[in-house]
Amino acid sequence: MCNAEVQWMAWRGGSISERAVRVAAGVHVGRVHYRGDHLLGAVHEPHYRCHVIIFGRPFAFNCYELLMLAESNGN
């Protein structure tokens, strides 16, 4: 995926796009907006929620942004 164009897309748990950036088998890159900051997290099966750590505790979010490969324009 070197030099690939990516973009953050608003997403909701329950399924995943084929264009989602995968970092391991069944694990994708997500982020949540929390108190003015973006926190990176892992999105994985079976519910595809974004899991982040806040103040040392795990939280899972149903609404998040998913890192996606940008759609090509036919080039």
N, C-alpha and C positions, 0 to 999 in steps of 0.2 A: 504494500500500500504506500510505498514511498512516493512522495509528492502528489498524493491524491487530493482532490478538492473535496472538502467536507463542509457540512453545515449542521447547525443545531435545529431540530424540529420539535415543536410542541408535541407531546405524546401522552398516551394514557395506557395504563397497564392492561394486560389481557392478551396481547399479541405483539408481534415484532415484525418489522419490515425486512425484506431481503437485503435492503441497502444499509441496514444498521451496521455500524463498525463493531466487529467482534474482536475481543482481546483474548479469548480462550473458548473452548468448546462450550457453547450455550451461555456465554457471558458477553454482554455488550456494554458500551460506555453511555452513561446517562449523567445528568446533573439536575439539581434542584435549586430553586431560588429560596434562600432562607435568610431573613433579616438583612436584606440588602446585598448579600453575597451569593455567589454560585458555588455549590459544593458538588464535587465529582463523586459519582457512585457507580455501583455495579448493577446492571439490569440482567436478571437471569430467570430461567424457568423455575416453576411452571407458571407463575402468575405475572412475570415480567413487570415487577415493581422495581423502583430505583432504591437501592439500599445504600444509605450513607451513615457516617458516624458523626454525631453531634455531642460535644462535651463528653466523649468517651462512651457514649451509648448508641446502639444501633437503632435506626429508624428506617421504615420502608414507606415510600411515597407512591401513590397511584398516578399522580399527575406530575410530569417531569419533562425535560428536554432530552431527546435521544440524538446521539451523534450519528449522522448519516453521510454516506457517500453522496456527493452532489450528482444530480441527474445530468447526464451528458446531453449536449445539444446536437447529437448526430455526428460529432467529430471523431 
